[in-house]
């Protein structure tokens, strides 16, 4: 019977924890070694030394794969956020020592339809500030993610404390001018029966996104029984707008995201007196650790001016944006 392992109490080497995190994430010694620029045998020795220090196995070794033991999974839960925080801090330090930059997280449709078309103006004012956009629908942990600010879409009751409201939202039917000229006249809600209707494919799967559905608009205007020529569903707002721009039907669009296309005449608001108010709004969230950097303050001030222009474009009136008081 093997002698019991002598448990040690001295601190664990950071290099061993880095190797452990890489192997646990990949569940593969070779992939971890390539990521860390080490040999596979060096990584294996690091893990073996860590297991000896802790006193229990962290991985089950199989012929072609490895898996975490219960102890390994417990250790990973502690190591992973710590490593992410360290890496984030190092990136912040490196960035502050070099070029000034602003890292933004937002969702893909907002980035492509609202933010990116305006960035040239910011670059003109601040040519020495770099911009990095993480366009993803995944919600990041702002404490550990390598970002400075977030642009989010939520009702007031779900906006994080301290979030600044940029603008609200109305929903409206839009179409391309040439579709309106070549098809059936569209002057009343009932005329929509002669067209394909375009909407979000996710609109019926969420309480809040239900506001993006044509059925919500039709019910609100006494047209619950109307059936269109056909339905077209897309996952993203920019896909909905693109389908409308190419004349594939009448889209149920978010006013803030299509305001530029309406202003240019690429899209037409077909029933402007029949807009539908939405409870959703667009928010700016600044990571506290970044808030006082001059480039972040400059970007937020510029963003505020851009938001004011959007509020005017969609006809939103009222007081200036204020921080949300509700918690997420």
C-alpha positions as CSV (number, residue, x, y, z in Angstrom):
1,X,0.0,0.0,0.0
2,X,1.6,3.4,-1.0
3,X,2.5,5.8,1.7
4,X,0.2,8.8,2.1
5,X,1.2,11.9,0.2
6,X,2.7,14.5,2.5
7,X,0.6,17.7,2.1
8,X,2.6,20.9,1.8
9,X,1.5,24.4,2.9
10,X,4.0,26.6,1.0
11,X,2.7,28.9,-1.8
12,X,2.1,27.4,-5.3
13,X,4.4,28.6,-8.1
14,X,2.6,30.9,-10.5
15,X,4.1,29.2,-13.5
16,X,2.6,25.9,-12.4
17,X,-0.8,27.5,-12.2
18,X,-0.5,29.0,-15.6
19,X,0.4,25.6,-17.1
20,X,-2.5,24.0,-15.2
21,X,-5.0,26.6,-16.5
22,X,-3.8,26.1,-20.1
23,X,-4.0,22.3,-19.9
24,X,-7.4,22.5,-18.1
25,X,-8.8,24.8,-20.8
26,X,-7.6,22.7,-23.8
27,X,-7.7,19.3,-22.0
28,X,-4.6,18.6,-24.1
29,X,-1.0,18.8,-23.1
30,X,0.3,19.5,-26.6
31,X,-2.1,22.4,-27.3
32,X,-1.3,23.9,-23.9
33,X,2.4,23.6,-24.7
34,X,2.0,25.4,-28.0
35,X,0.1,28.2,-26.4
36,X,2.7,28.7,-23.7
37,X,5.7,28.3,-26.1
38,X,7.0,25.4,-24.0
39,X,7.8,21.8,-24.8
40,X,5.1,19.2,-24.0
41,X,7.4,17.6,-21.5
42,X,8.0,20.9,-19.7
43,X,4.3,21.4,-19.3
44,X,3.9,17.8,-18.1
45,X,6.6,18.4,-15.4
46,X,4.9,21.6,-14.3
47,X,1.6,19.7,-13.8
48,X,3.3,16.8,-12.0
49,X,5.1,19.3,-9.7
50,X,1.8,21.1,-9.0
51,X,0.0,17.8,-8.2
52,X,2.9,16.9,-5.8
53,X,2.6,20.3,-4.1
54,X,-1.2,20.0,-3.7
55,X,-1.1,16.3,-2.8
56,X,-3.8,15.0,-5.1
57,X,-4.2,14.3,-8.9
58,X,-5.6,17.1,-10.9
59,X,-6.1,15.2,-14.2
60,X,-7.0,11.7,-15.3
61,X,-4.6,10.7,-18.1
62,X,-6.1,8.6,-20.9
63,X,-4.4,7.4,-24.0
64,X,-5.5,10.2,-26.3
65,X,-7.0,12.7,-23.8
66,X,-7.0,14.1,-20.3
67,X,-9.9,15.1,-18.1
68,X,-10.1,17.1,-14.8
69,X,-10.6,15.3,-11.5
70,X,-13.0,16.8,-9.0
71,X,-10.0,18.5,-7.3
72,X,-8.9,19.8,-10.7
73,X,-12.3,21.3,-11.5
74,X,-12.3,23.0,-8.0
75,X,-8.9,24.5,-8.6
76,X,-9.8,25.7,-12.1
77,X,-12.8,27.6,-10.7
78,X,-10.4,29.6,-8.5
79,X,-7.5,29.9,-11.0
80,X,-9.4,30.9,-14.1
81,X,-10.8,34.3,-12.9
82,X,-7.5,35.1,-11.3
83,X,-5.5,34.5,-14.5
84,X,-8.1,36.6,-16.5
85,X,-7.7,39.5,-14.0
86,X,-3.9,39.3,-14.2
87,X,-3.9,39.2,-18.0
88,X,-6.4,42.1,-18.1
89,X,-4.3,44.2,-15.8
90,X,-1.2,43.6,-17.8
91,X,-3.0,44.6,-21.0
92,X,-4.2,47.8,-19.4
93,X,-0.6,48.6,-18.2
94,X,0.9,47.9,-21.6
95,X,-1.8,50.0,-23.3
96,X,-1.4,52.9,-20.9
97,X,2.4,52.8,-21.5
98,X,2.0,52.9,-25.3
99,X,-0.6,54.2,-27.7
100,X,-3.9,55.5,-26.3
101,X,-6.9,53.2,-27.1
102,X,-10.5,52.6,-26.3
103,X,-11.9,49.0,-26.2
104,X,-15.6,48.7,-26.7
105,X,-18.0,45.7,-26.4
106,X,-21.4,45.9,-28.1
107,X,-23.6,43.7,-30.2
108,X,-23.0,43.1,-33.9
109,X,-26.1,45.0,-35.3
110,X,-25.5,48.1,-33.3
111,X,-21.8,48.1,-34.2
112,X,-22.5,47.8,-37.9
113,X,-25.5,50.0,-38.2
114,X,-24.9,52.8,-35.7
115,X,-21.4,52.9,-34.2
116,X,-19.0,52.1,-37.1
117,X,-20.5,54.6,-39.6
118,X,-19.8,57.3,-37.0
119,X,-16.3,56.3,-36.0
120,X,-14.7,58.3,-38.9
121,X,-15.9,61.5,-37.2
122,X,-14.2,60.4,-33.9
123,X,-11.0,59.5,-35.7
124,X,-11.0,62.9,-37.3
125,X,-11.2,64.6,-33.9
126,X,-8.8,62.2,-32.2
127,X,-6.5,60.7,-34.7
128,X,-4.1,59.5,-32.0
129,X,-6.7,57.3,-30.2
130,X,-7.0,53.7,-31.4
131,X,-10.4,52.0,-31.3
132,X,-11.1,48.3,-30.7
133,X,-14.6,46.8,-31.0
134,X,-15.6,43.5,-29.7
135,X,-18.9,42.9,-31.6
136,X,-20.6,39.9,-29.9
137,X,-24.0,39.1,-28.5
138,X,-22.3,37.4,-25.5
139,X,-22.5,39.4,-22.3
140,X,-19.0,39.9,-20.9
141,X,-17.9,40.1,-17.3
142,X,-16.9,43.7,-17.1
143,X,-14.6,43.2,-14.1
144,X,-12.4,40.7,-16.0
145,X,-12.9,41.4,-19.7
146,X,-10.4,43.5,-21.6
147,X,-12.8,46.3,-22.4
148,X,-13.3,49.9,-21.3
149,X,-17.0,50.4,-22.0
150,X,-20.1,48.6,-23.2
151,X,-23.0,49.7,-25.3
152,X,-26.1,47.7,-24.4
153,X,-29.8,47.3,-25.3
154,X,-32.2,46.8,-22.4
155,X,-35.3,48.1,-20.7
156,X,-34.7,50.5,-17.8
157,X,-35.4,48.0,-15.2
158,X,-32.5,45.7,-16.5
159,X,-29.9,48.4,-17.1
160,X,-27.0,48.2,-14.7
161,X,-26.7,50.8,-12.0
162,X,-24.7,53.8,-13.4
163,X,-25.5,53.0,-17.0
164,X,-26.2,56.2,-19.0
165,X,-29.2,56.2,-21.3
166,X,-28.2,57.2,-24.9
167,X,-31.7,57.1,-26.5
168,X,-34.9,55.2,-26.5
169,X,-36.6,53.4,-29.3
170,X,-39.6,53.5,-31.6
171,X,-40.4,50.8,-34.1
172,X,-41.8,51.5,-37.6
173,X,-42.4,49.9,-41.0
174,X,-39.7,50.7,-43.6
175,X,-39.2,49.8,-47.2
176,X,-37.0,50.7,-50.2
177,X,-38.3,53.5,-52.4
178,X,-38.3,51.4,-55.6
179,X,-40.3,48.6,-53.9
180,X,-43.0,51.2,-53.2
181,X,-43.0,52.4,-56.7
182,X,-43.1,49.0,-58.4
183,X,-45.6,47.3,-56.1
184,X,-49.1,47.7,-54.7
185,X,-49.8,51.2,-53.2
186,X,-49.0,51.3,-49.5
187,X,-50.9,54.1,-47.8
188,X,-52.8,52.2,-45.1
189,X,-52.0,49.4,-42.7
190,X,-54.3,47.1,-44.6
191,X,-52.1,47.4,-47.7
192,X,-49.4,45.4,-45.9
193,X,-51.2,42.3,-46.9
194,X,-49.8,42.7,-50.4
195,X,-46.2,42.6,-49.3
196,X,-43.7,40.3,-47.6
197,X,-43.1,41.3,-44.0
198,X,-39.6,41.1,-42.6
199,X,-38.9,40.8,-38.9
200,X,-36.6,39.4,-36.3
201,X,-36.5,35.6,-36.0
202,X,-35.9,36.0,-32.2
203,X,-38.8,38.3,-31.6
204,X,-41.2,35.6,-30.4
205,X,-38.7,33.9,-28.1
206,X,-38.3,36.6,-25.5
207,X,-40.6,38.9,-23.5
208,X,-38.6,42.0,-24.3
209,X,-37.8,41.1,-27.9
210,X,-41.5,40.5,-28.5
211,X,-41.7,44.3,-29.1
212,X,-39.8,43.7,-32.4
213,X,-42.5,41.5,-33.8
214,X,-44.9,42.6,-36.6
215,X,-47.7,40.9,-34.6
216,X,-47.2,43.4,-31.8
217,X,-47.6,46.3,-34.3
218,X,-50.5,44.7,-36.1
219,X,-52.4,44.1,-32.8
220,X,-51.8,47.7,-31.7
221,X,-53.4,49.0,-34.9
222,X,-56.4,46.8,-35.1
223,X,-54.9,44.5,-37.8
224,X,-54.6,41.3,-35.9
225,X,-56.1,39.2,-38.7
226,X,-53.9,40.6,-41.4
227,X,-51.8,38.0,-43.2
228,X,-48.9,39.2,-45.5
229,X,-47.9,37.8,-48.8
230,X,-45.1,35.9,-46.9
231,X,-42.9,36.2,-43.9
232,X,-39.1,36.7,-43.9
233,X,-37.2,36.1,-40.6
234,X,-33.6,37.1,-39.8
235,X,-31.5,36.9,-36.7
236,X,-29.9,40.3,-36.8
237,X,-31.2,43.8,-37.3
238,X,-28.6,44.6,-40.0
239,X,-29.9,41.6,-42.0
240,X,-33.4,42.9,-41.7
241,X,-32.3,46.3,-42.9
242,X,-30.3,44.8,-45.8
243,X,-33.4,42.8,-46.9
244,X,-35.5,45.9,-46.9
245,X,-32.8,47.9,-48.8
246,X,-32.8,45.2,-51.5
247,X,-36.6,45.4,-51.9
248,X,-37.4,42.0,-50.5
249,X,-40.3,43.3,-48.4
250,X,-41.4,45.8,-45.7
251,X,-39.3,45.6,-42.5
252,X,-40.3,46.2,-39.0
253,X,-37.3,48.3,-38.0
254,X,-35.8,50.0,-34.9
255,X,-35.8,53.7,-35.6
256,X,-32.3,54.5,-34.1
257,X,-30.7,51.8,-36.3
258,X,-32.3,52.9,-39.6
259,X,-32.4,56.7,-39.0
260,X,-29.4,57.2,-41.2
261,X,-30.9,55.2,-44.1
262,X,-34.1,57.1,-43.7
263,X,-32.3,60.4,-43.8
264,X,-30.4,59.4,-46.9
265,X,-33.5,58.2,-48.7
266,X,-32.3,54.6,-49.0
267,X,-35.3,53.6,-46.9
268,X,-38.7,55.1,-46.5
269,X,-40.9,55.1,-43.4
270,X,-44.1,53.9,-45.0
271,X,-46.6,54.7,-42.3
272,X,-44.9,57.4,-40.1
273,X,-48.1,58.1,-38.2
274,X,-48.2,54.5,-36.9
275,X,-45.0,54.2,-35.0
276,X,-44.9,51.9,-32.0
277,X,-43.1,53.0,-28.8
278,X,-40.8,50.4,-27.3
279,X,-39.8,50.0,-23.7
280,X,-36.2,49.2,-24.8
281,X,-33.4,51.7,-24.7
282,X,-29.7,52.0,-25.6
283,X,-27.1,52.4,-22.8
284,X,-23.5,53.3,-22.2
285,X,-21.7,51.5,-19.4
286,X,-18.2,52.6,-18.5
287,X,-15.8,50.2,-16.6
288,X,-14.8,52.0,-13.4
289,X,-11.1,51.3,-13.8
290,X,-11.1,53.0,-17.2
291,X,-13.4,56.0,-16.4
292,X,-10.8,58.6,-15.6
293,X,-8.5,57.9,-18.6
294,X,-8.5,61.0,-20.9
295,X,-9.2,58.9,-24.0
296,X,-12.2,57.3,-22.4
297,X,-13.6,60.6,-21.3
298,X,-13.1,62.0,-24.8
299,X,-14.9,59.1,-26.4
300,X,-17.8,59.2,-24.0
301,X,-18.2,63.0,-24.6
302,X,-18.2,62.3,-28.4
303,X,-20.6,59.5,-28.0
304,X,-23.0,61.7,-26.0
305,X,-23.0,64.2,-28.9
306,X,-23.7,61.4,-31.4
307,X,-26.5,60.1,-29.2
308,X,-28.1,63.6,-29.1
309,X,-28.1,63.7,-32.9
310,X,-29.9,60.3,-33.0
311,X,-32.5,61.5,-30.4
312,X,-33.2,64.5,-32.7
313,X,-33.4,62.3,-35.8
314,X,-36.0,60.0,-34.3
315,X,-38.0,62.8,-32.7
316,X,-37.2,62.0,-29.1
317,X,-37.6,64.9,-26.8
318,X,-37.2,65.3,-23.1
319,X,-34.4,65.7,-20.6
320,X,-30.8,64.8,-21.2
321,X,-29.7,61.2,-20.6
322,X,-29.2,60.3,-17.0
323,X,-27.6,57.2,-15.2
324,X,-29.9,54.3,-14.6
325,X,-30.9,53.7,-11.0
326,X,-32.1,50.2,-11.3
327,X,-29.8,47.2,-10.8
328,X,-29.1,44.6,-13.4
